[in-house]
Structure formats: C-alpha cells, structure tokens
Amino acid sequence: MTAEPAPTFNELCERVRQTRHAHGAAIRARGAAEDKVKELEAAEKAAAEAESDAMYALEDFIDRETAVTPQGE
C-alpha cells in the first residue's frame, strides 16, 4: 500500500481558490434567499390584508341586503 503524495503548493492554492469561490457563492445564495423570504412575507401580508378587506366588504354587503327596513319606505 502506497501513500498518496502530498499536494503541491499550486494544488493547495487551487483548492483555496475553489473553496473561496464556493464560499462566496454560498453567501450570495443565502442573501438572495433571504431577500426572497422577505418578498414572500410581504406578499403574504398583502394577501392577508386583501382577504380581510374583502371579508369586511362582504359582511357589509350582507348587512345592507338583510337590513330590516320599516314598512312604507
């Protein structure tokens, strides 16, 4: 059984370059994901507000349509 030769200086430098590149890409991807989460949270909030507004409008409509009016009006 023979041991693998130790990596050369250039091989180690290349490994550092590659891992630094991968690390930078991971940081950028995380930032993009965090931005997307914020965007989705804002969309969810807007949708919840729109749903609430629509429900109040429906309740108001039902109240108006079912309101008892005095006879002769």
KEMARLO-910795 format. One line per field, with one value per residue: residue number from 0; residue in one letter; x, y, z of N, C-alpha, C, O in turn. Coordinates in pm, 1 decimal. Each point is the difference from the previous one (the first is absolute). Example, Ala and Ser with C-alpha at 12.3 -4.5 7.8 and 13.67 -1.06 7.14 Angstrom:
nr [0_1]
rest [a_s]
nx [1319.0_-138.6]
ny [-569.0_106.9]
nz [780.0_-138.5]
cax [-89.0_82.0]
cay [119.0_119.0]
caz [0.0_6.0]
cx [90.0_-77.0]
cy [120.0_109.0]
cz [0.0_73.0]
ox [103.6_50.9]
oy [-1.9_110.8]
oz [66.5_16.9]
END
This chain:
nr [0_1_2_3_4_5_6_7_8_9_10_11_12_13_14_15_16_17_18_19_20_21_22_23_24_25_26_27_28_29_30_31_32_33_34_35_36_37_38_39_40_41_42_43_44_45_46_47_48_49_50_51_52_53_54_55_56_57_58_59_60_61_62_63_64_65_66_67_68_69_70_71_72]
rest [m_t_a_e_p_a_p_t_f_n_e_l_c_e_r_v_r_q_t_r_h_a_h_g_a_a_i_r_a_r_g_a_a_e_d_k_v_k_e_l_e_a_a_e_k_a_a_a_e_a_e_s_d_a_m_y_a_l_e_d_f_i_d_r_e_t_a_v_t_p_q_g_e]
nx [85.1_-117.6_180.4_-193.2_21.1_190.6_-177.1_-56.1_205.9_117.2_105.3_198.4_181.5_88.2_139.2_210.6_146.7_89.9_173.5_198.9_103.2_109.2_207.6_167.1_89.2_155.9_206.1_129.6_108.1_189.3_188.9_109.8_140.6_202.5_149.6_108.4_173.5_194.3_134.4_129.4_192.3_167.1_123.1_163.1_190.8_150.7_132.7_179.1_177.2_138.7_149.4_185.0_169.3_133.4_163.6_184.4_155.1_140.5_176.1_179.3_141.1_149.8_188.4_158.0_143.5_153.7_100.6_-4.7_-129.9_46.1_-160.2_-13.7_138.3]
ny [-116.2_76.8_84.6_70.0_19.5_47.7_77.4_11.1_81.5_-79.6_-192.2_14.5_45.4_-173.2_-129.3_74.2_-30.0_-205.7_-57.2_72.8_-115.5_-188.2_31.7_42.8_-180.2_-106.8_85.9_-42.8_-196.4_-6.9_84.6_-131.9_-150.0_73.9_16.3_-187.1_-56.0_110.6_-77.5_-176.7_50.1_80.6_-150.8_-99.9_115.9_8.8_-179.3_-6.1_122.3_-88.1_-149.9_75.1_74.0_-158.5_-66.8_129.1_-20.8_-175.1_16.4_113.5_-113.9_-138.8_93.6_48.1_-163.0_-4.9_171.7_10.7_-52.7_204.6_-82.2_-88.7_-155.7]
nz [0.0_-176.4_98.6_86.4_-222.1_101.3_115.8_-215.7_-30.4_-171.9_48.7_103.5_-123.8_-110.6_116.4_27.7_-167.2_-18.0_130.7_-74.4_-161.3_51.6_78.1_-142.4_-100.0_120.4_-6.8_-178.1_2.4_119.0_-86.7_-144.5_90.7_62.2_-167.7_-60.4_131.8_-26.3_-161.7_48.8_104.6_-127.6_-110.6_117.5_31.3_-166.8_-15.5_135.5_-65.5_-152.3_78.3_102.0_-129.8_-84.7_138.2_22.5_-160.4_22.0_136.8_-77.5_-132.4_91.1_81.0_-151.9_-59.6_159.9_-102.0_222.4_-177.4_79.1_135.3_-204.2_70.7]
cax [-85.1_81.9_-70.1_-16.2_99.8_-50.9_-34.2_100.3_-37.3_-98.7_-125.0_-60.6_-49.6_-120.8_-105.5_-42.8_-74.5_-129.3_-85.4_-36.4_-104.7_-121.2_-46.7_-61.9_-126.1_-95.7_-41.6_-90.6_-125.5_-71.9_-55.9_-112.3_-108.1_-56.0_-78.4_-121.5_-85.7_-60.9_-96.9_-115.0_-68.5_-75.1_-112.6_-93.9_-65.9_-91.6_-112.2_-82.3_-72.7_-101.8_-104.1_-74.8_-81.5_-108.0_-96.7_-77.1_-89.4_-108.5_-85.2_-76.6_-100.1_-104.1_-74.2_-86.7_-103.9_-91.3_-48.4_-146.1_-43.0_-140.6_-100.9_-36.6_116.8]
cay [116.2_120.7_121.2_100.7_106.6_124.7_95.1_103.5_136.4_45.4_-71.9_57.4_132.7_-21.0_-44.9_119.7_82.7_-63.3_4.0_141.1_27.4_-68.7_70.0_124.2_-34.6_-37.0_124.1_69.6_-76.5_23.6_135.0_-4.2_-73.3_87.6_100.7_-66.0_-22.0_129.7_27.1_-88.2_44.6_120.2_-44.0_-66.7_104.1_71.2_-89.6_-9.6_126.8_0.7_-95.0_63.4_105.9_-63.8_-57.5_111.1_48.1_-98.1_14.0_123.7_-24.4_-86.7_81.6_92.8_-74.4_-67.9_98.0_11.8_139.9_18.8_-7.1_125.3_74.5]
caz [0.0_-7.1_43.0_-104.1_16.3_56.2_-106.3_-27.6_34.9_-99.4_24.9_120.2_-38.2_-80.9_92.0_73.3_-93.9_-26.4_119.1_20.4_-99.4_45.5_119.0_-47.8_-66.4_104.8_66.6_-92.1_-6.7_125.8_-9.1_-93.8_65.7_103.2_-71.1_-48.3_116.7_31.2_-106.4_21.1_121.5_-37.3_-82.6_89.7_78.6_-89.7_-30.3_120.9_11.6_-105.7_40.8_108.3_-59.3_-76.1_95.1_55.2_-105.2_-12.1_118.6_-16.0_-103.5_58.0_97.0_-73.7_-70.3_92.9_99.4_7.0_-17.3_43.0_-105.9_-64.0_-47.0]
cx [90.3_-84.2_-11.2_104.1_-65.2_-31.0_110.0_-53.5_-108.8_-134.1_-72.2_-56.5_-129.3_-116.4_-54.1_-84.9_-139.9_-92.6_-41.0_-111.6_-132.3_-59.7_-69.0_-133.8_-107.0_-51.6_-97.1_-134.8_-82.3_-64.8_-121.1_-119.8_-66.0_-84.0_-132.4_-96.7_-70.4_-108.3_-126.1_-78.6_-84.5_-122.1_-106.0_-78.2_-101.3_-122.4_-93.2_-82.0_-111.1_-114.7_-87.2_-91.3_-118.7_-105.7_-84.8_-98.5_-118.9_-95.0_-86.0_-111.1_-115.0_-84.3_-96.3_-116.8_-100.7_-54.2_-150.9_-33.2_-144.9_-94.5_-29.8_118.7_50.5]
cy [123.2_119.9_96.4_108.4_125.8_96.4_105.4_135.9_50.1_-69.4_56.3_139.8_-11.6_-43.6_119.2_88.3_-56.1_9.4_143.6_38.6_-62.9_70.6_130.8_-25.7_-36.4_124.1_77.4_-71.4_21.2_137.8_4.2_-70.4_86.0_110.2_-59.1_-25.4_130.3_34.8_-84.8_39.1_124.0_-36.8_-68.2_102.7_74.8_-85.4_-12.2_127.2_8.2_-93.5_61.3_109.7_-58.7_-58.4_110.4_54.9_-94.9_10.6_125.8_-18.1_-82.7_79.1_94.8_-73.9_-63.4_93.7_6.8_148.3_11.3_-3.2_139.3_80.3_-58.0]
cz [0.0_39.9_-117.4_21.7_56.8_-113.7_-15.2_43.8_-95.0_18.5_122.3_-29.1_-81.1_88.3_79.7_-91.2_-23.4_121.3_32.8_-95.6_44.8_122.0_-39.6_-66.5_102.7_73.2_-88.2_-9.1_126.6_-1.8_-91.2_63.6_107.4_-63.0_-47.3_115.4_37.2_-102.2_19.5_124.3_-29.6_-84.1_86.0_82.2_-85.2_-32.1_120.4_19.3_-104.2_35.3_108.9_-53.5_-75.2_93.4_63.5_-101.6_-16.9_118.5_-9.0_-102.5_57.0_98.7_-70.0_-65.9_93.3_104.9_-8.4_-12.5_42.8_-120.9_-54.2_-47.8_-128.0]
ox [90.6_-118.9_86.9_31.7_-117.3_71.1_69.1_-118.0_-99.2_-104.4_-122.1_-108.5_-93.4_-113.0_-121.0_-104.1_-98.2_-118.4_-110.7_-93.6_-104.7_-121.9_-107.0_-95.7_-116.6_-118.5_-100.6_-104.8_-122.4_-115.3_-100.3_-114.2_-122.3_-104.5_-104.3_-121.0_-120.1_-106.4_-111.6_-122.8_-112.6_-107.5_-119.7_-121.0_-111.8_-111.9_-122.1_-116.7_-110.4_-116.5_-122.5_-116.2_-111.2_-119.6_-121.1_-113.5_-113.5_-121.8_-118.6_-111.9_-116.8_-122.5_-114.0_-113.7_-114.4_-70.0_-57.6_47.2_-79.5_37.7_-5.3_-19.4_98.2]
oy [12.9_7.1_4.8_34.2_26.8_2.4_35.6_15.1_57.9_63.2_15.5_34.2_77.7_44.3_12.6_50.0_74.3_30.6_23.2_70.2_64.5_13.1_31.8_74.6_36.1_8.5_51.5_64.4_11.7_15.3_63.9_42.6_-0.5_36.8_64.8_16.3_0.1_50.4_49.8_-8.0_11.7_56.9_19.9_-13.4_26.0_51.0_-2.1_-6.5_45.1_32.8_-11.0_9.4_51.8_8.3_-16.1_32.0_44.3_-3.6_-2.7_46.7_32.9_-12.2_15.4_47.1_-23.2_-43.7_-2.4_83.2_-91.8_37.3_97.2_108.9_49.1]
oz [82.3_-31.1_-87.0_113.9_-26.2_-100.5_95.4_31.5_44.2_-15.6_-0.3_47.0_20.3_-20.3_18.8_42.6_-0.9_-13.4_48.5_38.2_-6.7_11.5_51.9_20.4_-16.0_32.3_48.9_-4.8_-6.0_40.3_31.6_-17.4_13.7_53.7_9.6_-15.9_27.4_35.8_-15.3_0.6_48.3_18.8_-21.1_18.2_44.4_-5.5_-15.9_38.7_30.4_-22.6_-4.6_39.4_10.0_-28.1_15.1_35.2_-17.1_-17.6_32.8_21.4_-20.5_1.6_43.8_1.8_-39.2_91.3_-108.8_77.5_-20.2_-111.1_75.4_-54.0_-55.6]
END
